[in-house]
Amino acid sequence: MFTPATGHRIPEWEQLAATSAMTSSLMLLLHARGFGSIWRTGKFTESPQVRGLLGLREEERLLGWLYIGTPGKSPQQRRRVLDDVTDRISVFAPELVTS
């Protein structure tokens, strides 16, 4: 849940970014401790029925659900085939400026 502090010196977008970063950090911590997690969002985060069930106030926003569990052991680790992204990469190489 995200409740922006209105009228605060920190803009709402930055408050939301900090909340999202904290959630990602929590997921990394969980992974480091041997847990799995997935952050699920979707249309139900705006559902009046879900908002009512959770008792959310008007100014509160549901950012999703964080599912946490212990990953099952897969019978065999398969290496993921990487996509070729060379056509979507650009390099920033500014020319040396001389005066």
VMD Tcl script that builds the backbone (N, CA, C; Angstrom):
set m [mol new atoms 297]
animate dup $m
set s [atomselect $m all]
$s set {name element resname resid chain x y z} {
  {N N MET 1 A 0.843 -1.173 0.000}
  {CA C MET 1 A 0.000 0.000 0.000}
  {C C MET 1 A 0.893 1.243 0.000}
  {N N PHE 2 A 0.468 2.246 -0.697}
  {CA C PHE 2 A 1.214 3.495 -0.816}
  {C C PHE 2 A 0.295 4.639 -0.408}
  {N N THR 3 A 0.749 5.428 0.546}
  {CA C THR 3 A -0.003 6.603 0.980}
  {C C THR 3 A 0.897 7.817 0.818}
  {N N PRO 4 A 0.708 8.579 -0.262}
  {CA C PRO 4 A 1.568 9.742 -0.455}
  {C C PRO 4 A 1.297 10.821 0.587}
  {N N ALA 5 A 2.375 11.465 1.000}
  {CA C ALA 5 A 2.253 12.598 1.917}
  {C C ALA 5 A 2.027 13.838 1.063}
  {N N THR 6 A 0.799 14.323 1.030}
  {CA C THR 6 A 0.473 15.484 0.210}
  {C C THR 6 A 1.038 16.746 0.838}
  {N N GLY 7 A 1.464 17.665 -0.011}
  {CA C GLY 7 A 2.015 18.919 0.465}
  {C C GLY 7 A 3.405 18.782 1.062}
  {N N HIS 8 A 4.028 17.650 0.868}
  {CA C HIS 8 A 5.369 17.409 1.414}
  {C C HIS 8 A 6.414 17.968 0.452}
  {N N ARG 9 A 7.608 18.269 0.976}
  {CA C ARG 9 A 8.671 18.819 0.123}
  {C C ARG 9 A 9.176 17.786 -0.882}
  {N N ILE 10 A 8.963 16.489 -0.594}
  {CA C ILE 10 A 9.337 15.432 -1.532}
  {C C ILE 10 A 8.135 15.160 -2.426}
  {N N PRO 11 A 8.298 15.314 -3.746}
  {CA C PRO 11 A 7.152 15.148 -4.643}
  {C C PRO 11 A 6.596 13.720 -4.603}
  {N N GLU 12 A 5.326 13.598 -4.945}
  {CA C GLU 12 A 4.656 12.301 -4.883}
  {C C GLU 12 A 5.350 11.248 -5.741}
  {N N TRP 13 A 5.824 11.632 -6.941}
  {CA C TRP 13 A 6.479 10.650 -7.810}
  {C C TRP 13 A 7.714 10.062 -7.137}
  {N N GLU 14 A 8.438 10.890 -6.356}
  {CA C GLU 14 A 9.641 10.410 -5.680}
  {C C GLU 14 A 9.282 9.514 -4.492}
  {N N GLN 15 A 8.185 9.827 -3.824}
  {CA C GLN 15 A 7.705 8.965 -2.743}
  {C C GLN 15 A 7.333 7.586 -3.295}
  {N N LEU 16 A 6.660 7.578 -4.449}
  {CA C LEU 16 A 6.280 6.314 -5.091}
  {C C LEU 16 A 7.520 5.548 -5.545}
  {N N ALA 17 A 8.502 6.255 -6.106}
  {CA C ALA 17 A 9.746 5.609 -6.539}
  {C C ALA 17 A 10.467 4.984 -5.342}
  {N N ALA 18 A 10.493 5.678 -4.218}
  {CA C ALA 18 A 11.145 5.152 -3.017}
  {C C ALA 18 A 10.416 3.911 -2.494}
  {N N THR 19 A 9.102 3.921 -2.543}
  {CA C THR 19 A 8.318 2.768 -2.102}
  {C C THR 19 A 8.584 1.571 -3.010}
  {N N SER 20 A 8.639 1.805 -4.310}
  {CA C SER 20 A 8.930 0.729 -5.263}
  {C C SER 20 A 10.338 0.186 -5.062}
  {N N ALA 21 A 11.309 1.068 -4.840}
  {CA C ALA 21 A 12.685 0.635 -4.602}
  {C C ALA 21 A 12.784 -0.183 -3.319}
  {N N MET 22 A 12.052 0.212 -2.292}
  {CA C MET 22 A 12.057 -0.537 -1.040}
  {C C MET 22 A 11.500 -1.940 -1.256}
  {N N THR 23 A 10.444 -2.049 -2.049}
  {CA C THR 23 A 9.864 -3.359 -2.324}
  {C C THR 23 A 10.834 -4.236 -3.090}
  {N N SER 24 A 11.517 -3.669 -4.067}
  {CA C SER 24 A 12.525 -4.428 -4.818}
  {C C SER 24 A 13.672 -4.861 -3.911}
  {N N SER 25 A 14.088 -3.991 -3.016}
  {CA C SER 25 A 15.151 -4.344 -2.065}
  {C C SER 25 A 14.708 -5.473 -1.148}
  {N N LEU 26 A 13.458 -5.442 -0.720}
  {CA C LEU 26 A 12.925 -6.511 0.117}
  {C C LEU 26 A 12.953 -7.839 -0.639}
  {N N MET 27 A 12.606 -7.801 -1.921}
  {CA C MET 27 A 12.634 -9.018 -2.728}
  {C C MET 27 A 14.056 -9.558 -2.861}
  {N N LEU 28 A 15.048 -8.674 -3.020}
  {CA C LEU 28 A 16.442 -9.108 -3.083}
  {C C LEU 28 A 16.882 -9.725 -1.756}
  {N N LEU 29 A 16.476 -9.124 -0.657}
  {CA C LEU 29 A 16.800 -9.663 0.664}
  {C C LEU 29 A 16.190 -11.049 0.838}
  {N N LEU 30 A 14.933 -11.196 0.455}
  {CA C LEU 30 A 14.274 -12.493 0.543}
  {C C LEU 30 A 15.019 -13.540 -0.278}
  {N N HIS 31 A 15.413 -13.172 -1.493}
  {CA C HIS 31 A 16.153 -14.097 -2.359}
  {C C HIS 31 A 17.471 -14.509 -1.701}
  {N N ALA 32 A 18.163 -13.547 -1.105}
  {CA C ALA 32 A 19.440 -13.837 -0.446}
  {C C ALA 32 A 19.250 -14.778 0.743}
  {N N ARG 33 A 18.068 -14.773 1.336}
  {CA C ARG 33 A 17.773 -15.630 2.488}
  {C C ARG 33 A 17.154 -16.966 2.076}
  {N N GLY 34 A 17.067 -17.211 0.757}
  {CA C GLY 34 A 16.571 -18.504 0.290}
  {C C GLY 34 A 15.086 -18.567 -0.018}
  {N N PHE 35 A 14.430 -17.430 -0.028}
  {CA C PHE 35 A 13.009 -17.388 -0.352}
  {C C PHE 35 A 12.812 -16.913 -1.784}
  {N N GLY 36 A 11.675 -17.229 -2.330}
  {CA C GLY 36 A 11.287 -16.713 -3.630}
  {C C GLY 36 A 10.183 -15.685 -3.423}
  {N N SER 37 A 10.063 -14.755 -4.347}
  {CA C SER 37 A 8.987 -13.771 -4.240}
  {C C SER 37 A 8.617 -13.276 -5.633}
  {N N ILE 38 A 7.406 -12.821 -5.735}
  {CA C ILE 38 A 6.932 -12.202 -6.972}
  {C C ILE 38 A 5.979 -11.082 -6.580}
  {N N TRP 39 A 6.135 -9.954 -7.247}
  {CA C TRP 39 A 5.290 -8.784 -7.000}
  {C C TRP 39 A 4.239 -8.772 -8.100}
  {N N ARG 40 A 2.994 -8.999 -7.736}
  {CA C ARG 40 A 1.915 -9.061 -8.707}
  {C C ARG 40 A 1.069 -7.799 -8.636}
  {N N THR 41 A 0.769 -7.258 -9.796}
  {CA C THR 41 A -0.118 -6.098 -9.893}
  {C C THR 41 A -1.290 -6.491 -10.785}
  {N N GLY 42 A -2.035 -5.527 -11.233}
  {CA C GLY 42 A -3.130 -5.818 -12.146}
  {C C GLY 42 A -4.357 -5.002 -11.825}
  {N N LYS 43 A -5.423 -5.334 -12.536}
  {CA C LYS 43 A -6.649 -4.547 -12.428}
  {C C LYS 43 A -7.287 -4.601 -11.042}
  {N N PHE 44 A -7.014 -5.663 -10.289}
  {CA C PHE 44 A -7.641 -5.777 -8.976}
  {C C PHE 44 A -7.089 -4.780 -7.963}
  {N N THR 45 A -5.939 -4.169 -8.255}
  {CA C THR 45 A -5.408 -3.164 -7.329}
  {C C THR 45 A -6.302 -1.916 -7.291}
  {N N GLU 46 A -7.111 -1.723 -8.323}
  {CA C GLU 46 A -8.027 -0.575 -8.377}
  {C C GLU 46 A -9.476 -0.973 -8.132}
  {N N SER 47 A -9.724 -2.233 -7.855}
  {CA C SER 47 A -11.084 -2.732 -7.681}
  {C C SER 47 A -11.733 -2.156 -6.425}
  {N N PRO 48 A -12.933 -1.590 -6.555}
  {CA C PRO 48 A -13.633 -1.072 -5.376}
  {C C PRO 48 A -13.893 -2.169 -4.330}
  {N N GLN 49 A -14.153 -3.389 -4.790}
  {CA C GLN 49 A -14.409 -4.490 -3.864}
  {C C GLN 49 A -13.146 -4.818 -3.056}
  {N N VAL 50 A -11.985 -4.878 -3.716}
  {CA C VAL 50 A -10.727 -5.171 -3.018}
  {C C VAL 50 A -10.377 -4.023 -2.075}
  {N N ARG 51 A -10.542 -2.796 -2.548}
  {CA C ARG 51 A -10.262 -1.633 -1.700}
  {C C ARG 51 A -11.136 -1.669 -0.448}
  {N N GLY 52 A -12.404 -2.018 -0.619}
  {CA C GLY 52 A -13.310 -2.105 0.522}
  {C C GLY 52 A -12.928 -3.235 1.472}
  {N N LEU 53 A -12.563 -4.385 0.917}
  {CA C LEU 53 A -12.166 -5.529 1.738}
  {C C LEU 53 A -10.937 -5.209 2.583}
  {N N LEU 54 A -9.986 -4.473 1.992}
  {CA C LEU 54 A -8.766 -4.112 2.712}
  {C C LEU 54 A -8.925 -2.858 3.566}
  {N N GLY 55 A -10.063 -2.168 3.436}
  {CA C GLY 55 A -10.307 -0.964 4.236}
  {C C GLY 55 A -9.422 0.203 3.843}
  {N N LEU 56 A -9.116 0.322 2.539}
  {CA C LEU 56 A -8.249 1.413 2.086}
  {C C LEU 56 A -8.999 2.736 2.084}
  {N N ARG 57 A -8.313 3.773 2.539}
  {CA C ARG 57 A -8.874 5.125 2.491}
  {C C ARG 57 A -8.723 5.669 1.068}
  {N N GLU 58 A -9.397 6.740 0.778}
  {CA C GLU 58 A -9.396 7.335 -0.558}
  {C C GLU 58 A -7.986 7.665 -1.049}
  {N N GLU 59 A -7.135 8.182 -0.161}
  {CA C GLU 59 A -5.795 8.611 -0.563}
  {C C GLU 59 A -4.786 7.460 -0.649}
  {N N GLU 60 A -5.167 6.269 -0.226}
  {CA C GLU 60 A -4.249 5.124 -0.255}
  {C C GLU 60 A -4.347 4.380 -1.589}
  {N N ARG 61 A -3.204 3.871 -2.024}
  {CA C ARG 61 A -3.157 3.121 -3.285}
  {C C ARG 61 A -2.548 1.749 -3.031}
  {N N LEU 62 A -3.188 0.743 -3.565}
  {CA C LEU 62 A -2.664 -0.617 -3.482}
  {C C LEU 62 A -1.739 -0.817 -4.672}
  {N N LEU 63 A -0.471 -1.112 -4.400}
  {CA C LEU 63 A 0.515 -1.268 -5.464}
  {C C LEU 63 A 0.635 -2.714 -5.931}
  {N N GLY 64 A -0.012 -3.636 -5.257}
  {CA C GLY 64 A 0.026 -5.027 -5.658}
  {C C GLY 64 A 0.174 -5.931 -4.459}
  {N N TRP 65 A 0.474 -7.182 -4.749}
  {CA C TRP 65 A 0.659 -8.194 -3.720}
  {C C TRP 65 A 2.062 -8.747 -3.858}
  {N N LEU 66 A 2.697 -8.981 -2.721}
  {CA C LEU 66 A 4.017 -9.588 -2.713}
  {C C LEU 66 A 3.852 -11.022 -2.210}
  {N N TYR 67 A 3.977 -11.965 -3.132}
  {CA C TYR 67 A 3.889 -13.377 -2.780}
  {C C TYR 67 A 5.280 -13.845 -2.367}
  {N N ILE 68 A 5.357 -14.495 -1.218}
  {CA C ILE 68 A 6.636 -14.954 -0.678}
  {C C ILE 68 A 6.518 -16.447 -0.380}
  {N N GLY 69 A 7.532 -17.205 -0.774}
  {CA C GLY 69 A 7.515 -18.635 -0.504}
  {C C GLY 69 A 8.898 -19.235 -0.635}
  {N N THR 70 A 8.942 -20.536 -0.491}
  {CA C THR 70 A 10.193 -21.254 -0.654}
  {C C THR 70 A 10.161 -21.929 -2.012}
  {N N PRO 71 A 11.116 -21.613 -2.873}
  {CA C PRO 71 A 11.098 -22.223 -4.204}
  {C C PRO 71 A 11.299 -23.737 -4.115}
  {N N GLY 72 A 10.564 -24.446 -4.958}
  {CA C GLY 72 A 10.738 -25.889 -5.024}
  {C C GLY 72 A 12.020 -26.239 -5.760}
  {N N LYS 73 A 12.511 -27.408 -5.500}
  {CA C LYS 73 A 13.721 -27.876 -6.176}
  {C C LYS 73 A 13.339 -28.358 -7.566}
  {N N SER 74 A 13.960 -27.786 -8.579}
  {CA C SER 74 A 13.697 -28.254 -9.942}
  {C C SER 74 A 14.593 -29.464 -10.214}
  {N N PRO 75 A 14.091 -30.427 -10.973}
  {CA C PRO 75 A 14.876 -31.625 -11.211}
  {C C PRO 75 A 16.195 -31.350 -11.934}
  {N N GLN 76 A 16.204 -30.339 -12.767}
  {CA C GLN 76 A 17.419 -30.039 -13.509}
  {C C GLN 76 A 17.472 -28.537 -13.785}
  {N N GLN 77 A 18.616 -27.939 -13.517}
  {CA C GLN 77 A 18.787 -26.522 -13.812}
  {C C GLN 77 A 19.032 -26.372 -15.309}
  {N N ARG 78 A 18.180 -25.616 -15.957}
  {CA C ARG 78 A 18.360 -25.356 -17.383}
  {C C ARG 78 A 18.870 -23.942 -17.568}
  {N N ARG 79 A 19.859 -23.787 -18.379}
  {CA C ARG 79 A 20.404 -22.472 -18.669}
  {C C ARG 79 A 19.499 -21.768 -19.674}
  {N N ARG 80 A 19.170 -20.541 -19.362}
  {CA C ARG 80 A 18.295 -19.753 -20.225}
  {C C ARG 80 A 19.035 -19.316 -21.479}
  {N N VAL 81 A 18.369 -19.399 -22.625}
  {CA C VAL 81 A 18.949 -18.929 -23.872}
  {C C VAL 81 A 18.753 -17.413 -23.929}
  {N N LEU 82 A 19.847 -16.691 -24.071}
  {CA C LEU 82 A 19.786 -15.233 -24.077}
  {C C LEU 82 A 19.324 -14.718 -25.429}
  {N N ASP 83 A 18.503 -13.682 -25.396}
  {CA C ASP 83 A 18.050 -13.037 -26.624}
  {C C ASP 83 A 19.172 -12.181 -27.201}
  {N N ASP 84 A 19.175 -12.064 -28.522}
  {CA C ASP 84 A 20.129 -11.181 -29.183}
  {C C ASP 84 A 19.550 -9.763 -29.132}
  {N N VAL 85 A 20.175 -8.873 -28.380}
  {CA C VAL 85 A 19.681 -7.512 -28.202}
  {C C VAL 85 A 20.586 -6.483 -28.878}
  {N N THR 86 A 21.494 -6.931 -29.719}
  {CA C THR 86 A 22.459 -6.007 -30.320}
  {C C THR 86 A 21.789 -4.929 -31.167}
  {N N ASP 87 A 20.608 -5.204 -31.699}
  {CA C ASP 87 A 19.917 -4.194 -32.502}
  {C C ASP 87 A 19.210 -3.152 -31.637}
  {N N ARG 88 A 19.206 -3.329 -30.293}
  {CA C ARG 88 A 18.545 -2.380 -29.394}
  {C C ARG 88 A 19.519 -1.682 -28.459}
  {N N ILE 89 A 20.802 -1.800 -28.732}
  {CA C ILE 89 A 21.821 -1.199 -27.875}
  {C C ILE 89 A 22.489 -0.048 -28.609}
  {N N SER 90 A 22.634 1.059 -27.915}
  {CA C SER 90 A 23.368 2.176 -28.481}
  {C C SER 90 A 24.463 2.544 -27.480}
  {N N VAL 91 A 25.507 3.144 -27.990}
  {CA C VAL 91 A 26.647 3.490 -27.153}
  {C C VAL 91 A 26.805 5.004 -27.162}
  {N N PHE 92 A 26.941 5.571 -25.980}
  {CA C PHE 92 A 27.188 6.996 -25.870}
  {C C PHE 92 A 28.698 7.211 -25.825}
  {N N ALA 93 A 29.225 7.816 -26.860}
  {CA C ALA 93 A 30.666 8.045 -26.937}
  {C C ALA 93 A 30.900 9.481 -27.425}
  {N N PRO 94 A 30.847 10.438 -26.507}
  {CA C PRO 94 A 31.039 11.835 -26.918}
  {C C PRO 94 A 32.452 12.066 -27.430}
  {N N GLU 95 A 32.535 12.932 -28.394}
  {CA C GLU 95 A 33.838 13.294 -28.959}
  {C C GLU 95 A 34.584 14.166 -27.947}
  {N N LEU 96 A 35.867 14.062 -27.942}
  {CA C LEU 96 A 36.698 14.877 -27.077}
  {C C LEU 96 A 36.600 16.338 -27.529}
  {N N VAL 97 A 36.223 17.200 -26.611}
  {CA C VAL 97 A 36.064 18.616 -26.924}
  {C C VAL 97 A 37.373 19.323 -26.638}
  {N N THR 98 A 37.871 20.018 -27.625}
  {CA C THR 98 A 39.109 20.802 -27.420}
  {C C THR 98 A 38.764 22.272 -27.547}
  {N N SER 99 A 39.470 23.080 -26.793}
  {CA C SER 99 A 39.186 24.517 -26.838}
  {C C SER 99 A 40.218 25.260 -27.621}
}
mol reanalyze $m
mol bondsrecalc $m
mol representation Tube
mol addrep $m
